[in-house]
Amino acid sequence: MKQTRFIPIGVCGLKVREAGEGEQSRTIEGTPIVFGVRSVNLTPWSDTRAVFEVLERGCITPELLKRSDVLLNLNHSNMVPDILGRFRNTDKDTLQLTLNEDKVECRCDLPNTNNANDTLELMKRGDITGMSFAFSDDYQDSENGVSYERTDEKTEDGKEVWLRHVKRITGLYDVSIVTHPAYEQTSVGTREVSDEIDKAIGELLKREQGVETPEQKKAREEKEREERELEEQAEKARIIRTQRLRYERRHLEEKFK
């Protein structure tokens, strides 16, 4: 499942790199991915809990980065005018991604396109300061992929605070300059992610309480069905053996009369 995450403005450090005297810089720098920092609330629609995500150190590996094809774009748009750079781990990359212990940094010399020129001007003015990135994680692996932790904290309105620990990212798709990052929390895609997270936590609580989840119920019913089929086959085989023995007995009795 492809997801997007907004990096807090105070952390992403999006800026235009300083140029030498008398020069105009077209190089931008930023930190689109940060490890060990809580995200914004991923479940703003929930009435019972707030879930913050933490990308654990090591969730992005050098091997993942080497095989990734990552765009730098505007607002996660892959339309040609919105593409600013690209990383494919080749000598022709226009986007540089650097994996450090606690973050992934990016650098890009912006192309001479209308959208890039507009972005550069707005960044210099301070009108654009946000970044985001798109990825997928191994959410089905609760041990090595994604796990959930209920904390002792409460939000101001009394909701439980949970942490979603991402231990392994399986795909990295783009790093994005976003014009209105705060509103990403209300997008349709984020609502779907919110519902999935709520569902995952609900099933975790059911398992802890010994309540059967839908998946467990389906597996149990399937096992019971297989056991019934085996019992029916065994019963049919028993009946056939009994009938055969009776027939052989009658045959022998008639033969020796």
C-alpha positions as CSV (number, residue, x, y, z in Angstrom):
1,M,0.0,0.0,0.0
2,K,1.5,3.3,-1.1
3,Q,1.5,6.0,1.5
4,T,2.6,9.6,1.9
5,R,4.0,11.3,4.9
6,F,4.5,15.0,5.6
7,I,7.8,16.0,7.3
8,P,7.4,18.8,9.8
9,I,8.6,22.1,8.4
10,G,11.0,22.6,11.3
11,V,12.7,19.2,10.5
12,C,12.8,19.0,6.7
13,G,15.0,22.1,6.3
14,L,14.0,22.7,2.7
15,K,16.1,25.6,1.3
16,V,17.9,27.0,-1.7
17,R,21.6,26.4,-1.4
18,E,23.8,29.5,-1.0
19,A,25.6,30.5,-4.2
20,G,29.0,32.1,-4.6
21,E,29.3,35.9,-4.9
22,G,27.6,37.2,-8.1
23,E,26.0,33.8,-8.8
24,Q,22.4,32.6,-8.7
25,S,21.9,29.2,-7.1
26,R,19.4,26.7,-8.6
27,T,20.4,24.0,-6.1
28,I,17.8,23.0,-3.4
29,E,18.5,20.9,-0.3
30,G,16.2,19.3,2.2
31,T,15.6,16.3,4.5
32,P,12.5,14.5,3.3
33,I,12.9,11.5,5.6
34,V,13.8,11.6,9.2
35,F,14.2,8.6,11.6
36,G,13.2,8.5,15.2
37,V,10.8,11.5,15.0
38,R,7.0,11.3,15.5
39,S,4.9,12.1,12.5
40,V,1.7,14.1,12.6
41,N,-1.4,12.2,13.8
42,L,-2.2,9.6,11.2
43,T,-5.8,8.9,12.4
44,P,-7.4,12.4,12.8
45,W,-10.8,10.9,12.1
46,S,-10.6,8.4,15.1
47,D,-12.7,9.2,18.1
48,T,-10.7,7.0,20.4
49,R,-7.0,7.2,19.6
50,A,-4.3,9.3,18.0
51,V,-1.6,7.3,16.1
52,F,1.9,8.8,15.5
53,E,4.4,7.1,13.3
54,V,8.1,6.6,14.0
55,L,10.4,5.5,11.2
56,E,13.0,3.4,13.0
57,R,16.6,3.6,12.1
58,G,17.4,0.9,9.6
59,C,14.0,0.9,8.0
60,I,15.6,2.2,4.8
61,T,18.7,0.2,3.8
62,P,21.5,1.1,1.4
63,E,20.3,-1.9,-0.7
64,L,16.8,-0.5,-0.9
65,L,18.1,2.9,-2.0
66,K,20.4,1.4,-4.6
67,R,17.4,-0.3,-6.4
68,S,15.0,2.5,-6.0
69,D,13.7,4.9,-8.7
70,V,12.8,8.1,-6.9
71,L,11.4,11.3,-8.3
72,L,11.6,14.7,-6.9
73,N,8.3,16.3,-7.8
74,L,5.7,18.8,-6.8
75,N,2.8,17.7,-4.5
76,H,3.4,14.0,-5.4
77,S,2.4,14.7,-9.0
78,N,4.1,12.6,-11.7
79,M,3.0,14.8,-14.5
80,V,5.9,15.9,-16.6
81,P,5.8,19.6,-15.7
82,D,5.9,18.7,-12.0
83,I,9.0,16.6,-12.2
84,L,12.1,18.4,-10.9
85,G,14.7,15.6,-10.6
86,R,15.2,11.8,-10.5
87,F,17.4,9.3,-8.6
88,R,18.1,5.9,-10.1
89,N,21.6,5.2,-8.7
90,T,23.3,6.0,-12.0
91,D,25.8,8.6,-13.1
92,K,23.0,10.5,-14.9
93,D,21.0,11.1,-11.7
94,T,19.7,14.7,-11.4
95,L,18.5,14.1,-7.8
96,Q,21.0,13.1,-5.1
97,L,19.8,11.0,-2.1
98,T,22.1,10.5,0.9
99,L,21.3,7.9,3.6
100,N,22.6,8.9,7.0
101,E,22.1,7.3,10.4
102,D,19.1,9.4,11.3
103,K,17.8,10.8,8.0
104,V,17.8,10.8,4.2
105,E,19.0,14.1,2.7
106,C,18.3,15.3,-0.9
107,R,19.9,17.7,-3.2
108,C,18.9,18.7,-6.7
109,D,19.8,21.3,-9.3
110,L,16.5,22.4,-10.6
111,P,15.8,22.3,-14.4
112,N,15.0,25.3,-16.4
113,T,11.3,24.7,-16.7
114,N,8.4,26.9,-15.8
115,N,7.3,24.9,-12.7
116,A,10.9,24.6,-11.5
117,N,11.5,28.3,-11.9
118,D,8.3,29.2,-10.1
119,T,9.2,26.7,-7.3
120,L,12.7,28.2,-7.0
121,E,11.3,31.8,-6.7
122,L,8.6,30.8,-4.2
123,M,11.2,29.0,-2.1
124,K,13.5,32.0,-2.1
125,R,10.5,34.1,-0.9
126,G,9.7,31.6,1.9
127,D,6.3,30.7,0.5
128,I,7.2,27.0,0.1
129,T,8.9,25.2,3.0
130,G,7.4,21.7,3.2
131,M,8.4,18.3,2.1
132,S,6.8,14.9,2.0
133,F,7.7,11.4,0.7
134,A,5.8,8.4,-0.7
135,F,6.6,4.8,0.3
136,S,5.3,1.4,1.1
137,D,6.0,-0.7,4.2
138,D,5.8,-4.3,5.2
139,Y,2.7,-3.8,7.3
140,Q,1.7,-7.5,7.4
141,D,4.9,-8.4,9.2
142,S,4.2,-7.4,12.8
143,E,7.6,-8.5,14.0
144,N,10.0,-7.1,11.5
145,G,7.8,-4.8,9.4
146,V,5.4,-2.7,11.3
147,S,4.4,-2.9,15.0
148,Y,2.0,-0.8,17.2
149,E,2.6,0.4,20.8
150,R,0.1,1.8,23.2
151,T,1.7,4.5,25.3
152,D,0.6,5.9,28.7
153,E,-0.1,9.3,27.1
154,K,-3.4,11.0,26.4
155,T,-4.1,13.8,23.9
156,E,-5.7,17.0,25.1
157,D,-9.1,15.7,24.3
158,G,-8.5,12.4,26.1
159,K,-7.7,10.1,23.3
160,E,-5.2,7.2,23.7
161,V,-1.8,7.8,22.1
162,W,-0.4,5.0,20.0
163,L,2.9,4.7,18.1
164,R,3.2,3.0,14.7
165,H,6.8,1.7,14.5
166,V,8.0,1.2,10.9
167,K,10.9,-1.2,10.9
168,R,11.1,-2.0,7.2
169,I,10.3,0.1,4.2
170,T,9.8,-2.0,1.0
171,G,9.4,0.8,-1.6
172,L,10.5,4.4,-2.0
173,Y,8.8,6.3,-4.8
174,D,9.2,10.0,-4.5
175,V,10.3,12.9,-2.4
176,S,8.1,15.9,-2.9
177,I,8.0,19.6,-2.4
178,V,4.5,20.3,-1.0
179,T,2.8,23.7,-1.1
180,H,0.2,23.0,1.7
181,P,1.5,20.0,3.7
182,A,-0.9,20.4,6.6
183,Y,-3.9,19.5,4.4
184,E,-2.4,16.2,3.4
185,Q,-4.0,14.9,6.6
186,T,-7.4,15.4,5.1
187,S,-6.8,13.8,1.7
188,V,-8.7,10.7,0.6
189,G,-5.6,8.6,0.4
190,T,-4.7,9.5,4.0
191,R,-8.2,8.7,5.2
192,E,-7.8,5.2,3.7
193,V,-4.5,4.8,5.5
194,S,-6.1,6.0,8.7
195,D,-8.9,3.4,8.4
196,E,-6.3,0.7,7.8
197,I,-4.3,1.7,10.8
198,D,-7.4,1.7,13.0
199,K,-8.4,-1.7,11.7
200,A,-4.9,-3.1,12.5
201,I,-4.9,-1.8,16.0
202,G,-8.5,-3.1,16.5
203,E,-7.4,-6.6,15.5
204,L,-4.3,-6.3,17.7
205,L,-6.6,-5.5,20.7
206,K,-8.9,-8.4,19.9
207,R,-5.9,-10.8,19.8
208,E,-4.7,-9.5,23.2
209,Q,-8.2,-10.0,24.6
210,G,-8.6,-13.4,23.1
211,V,-11.3,-12.3,20.7
212,E,-11.2,-14.0,17.4
213,T,-10.4,-11.7,14.5
214,P,-12.1,-12.1,11.1
215,E,-8.9,-13.6,9.7
216,Q,-8.7,-16.1,12.6
217,K,-12.3,-16.9,12.2
218,K,-11.9,-17.6,8.5
219,A,-8.8,-19.8,9.2
220,R,-10.7,-21.7,12.0
221,E,-13.7,-22.3,9.8
222,E,-11.5,-23.5,6.9
223,K,-9.7,-25.9,9.3
224,E,-13.0,-27.2,10.7
225,R,-14.4,-27.7,7.1
226,E,-11.3,-29.7,6.2
227,E,-11.6,-31.8,9.3
228,R,-15.3,-32.5,8.6
229,E,-14.4,-33.5,5.0
230,L,-11.7,-35.9,6.3
231,E,-14.1,-37.4,8.9
232,E,-16.8,-37.9,6.1
233,Q,-14.2,-39.5,3.9
234,A,-13.1,-41.8,6.7
235,E,-16.8,-42.7,7.5
236,K,-17.4,-43.5,3.8
237,A,-14.3,-45.7,3.7
238,R,-15.5,-47.5,6.9
239,I,-18.9,-48.2,5.5
240,I,-17.4,-49.5,2.2
241,R,-15.1,-51.8,4.2
242,T,-18.0,-53.1,6.4
243,Q,-20.2,-53.8,3.3
244,R,-17.3,-55.6,1.6
245,L,-16.7,-57.8,4.7
246,R,-20.4,-58.6,4.9
247,Y,-20.5,-59.6,1.3
248,E,-17.4,-61.8,1.6
249,R,-18.9,-63.5,4.7
250,R,-22.2,-64.3,2.9
251,H,-20.3,-65.5,-0.1
252,L,-18.2,-67.9,2.1
253,E,-21.3,-69.1,4.0
254,E,-23.1,-69.9,0.8
255,K,-20.0,-71.7,-0.6
256,F,-19.7,-74.1,2.3
257,K,-23.4,-74.9,2.8
